[in-house]
Amino acid sequence: MTPRDLLAWNVKKLRVKRGLSQERLALEAGLERVSISQIERRRVNLGIDSLGKIASVLGCEILELFLEPAMGEQEPENLRRGRRSV
């Protein structure tokens, strides 16, 4: 996997694990929602400051955004559509 692939995989995995929508992650990180979408679709190179913001919201170290998935690990599934109660 390329670094861009790893970033996309791990951002989505950690975001879904924490039950955050792309919109909520973007809002809490001070980024545009489209930026999160582009990261997860492997369309954009991200600056280090933005990586730090995303890692902070996801409660992880930047290094964790580049970890190789475990052998046989399935790609994270999307969250259910619609608003979630808080």
C-alpha positions in Angstrom: 0.0 0.0 0.0 1.1 3.5 -0.7 1.2 6.2 2.1 -1.9 7.7 0.5 -3.7 4.3 0.6 -2.7 3.8 4.2 -3.9 7.2 5.2 -7.3 6.7 3.5 -7.7 3.2 5.1 -6.8 4.3 8.6 -8.7 7.6 8.6 -11.9 5.8 7.5 -11.3 2.8 9.9 -10.8 5.1 13.0 -13.6 7.5 12.0 -16.1 4.6 11.6 -14.8 2.9 14.8 -15.6 6.1 16.7 -19.0 6.5 15.0 -18.0 9.9 13.4 -19.5 11.0 10.1 -17.1 12.7 7.6 -19.0 15.9 8.4 -18.5 15.6 12.1 -14.8 14.7 11.8 -14.3 17.7 9.5 -16.2 20.1 11.8 -14.2 19.0 14.9 -10.9 19.2 13.0 -11.6 22.6 11.5 -11.5 21.2 7.9 -14.0 21.0 5.0 -16.1 17.9 4.8 -15.0 17.5 1.2 -11.4 17.2 2.4 -12.2 14.2 4.5 -14.0 12.6 1.6 -11.0 13.3 -0.7 -8.7 11.7 1.9 -10.8 8.6 2.1 -11.0 8.4 -1.7 -7.2 8.8 -2.1 -7.6 12.0 -4.1 -5.5 14.5 -2.0 -2.2 15.0 -0.4 -2.6 16.3 3.1 -0.5 18.8 5.0 1.1 17.9 8.3 -1.1 20.4 10.3 -4.3 18.9 8.9 -3.0 15.4 9.7 -2.4 16.6 13.3 -5.9 17.9 13.6 -7.5 14.7 12.2 -5.3 12.6 14.5 -6.3 14.7 17.5 -10.0 14.3 16.8 -9.6 10.6 16.2 -7.7 10.3 19.5 -4.6 8.8 17.9 -1.0 9.6 17.1 -0.2 10.7 13.5 1.9 7.5 13.2 -1.3 5.4 13.6 -2.7 7.0 10.4 0.0 5.2 8.4 -0.1 1.7 10.0 -0.4 -1.3 7.7 -3.7 -3.1 8.2 -3.6 -6.6 9.7 -3.4 -9.5 7.4 -6.9 -10.3 6.1 -8.4 -7.2 7.7 -11.5 -6.1 5.9 -11.8 -2.5 4.6 -14.0 -0.5 7.0 -17.6 -0.2 6.0 -19.5 3.1 5.7 -21.6 4.3 8.5 -25.4 4.2 8.1 -26.7 7.3 6.3 -28.7 9.9 8.2 -28.4 11.9 11.3 -27.4 10.2 14.5 -28.6 11.4 17.8 -25.9 12.6 20.2 
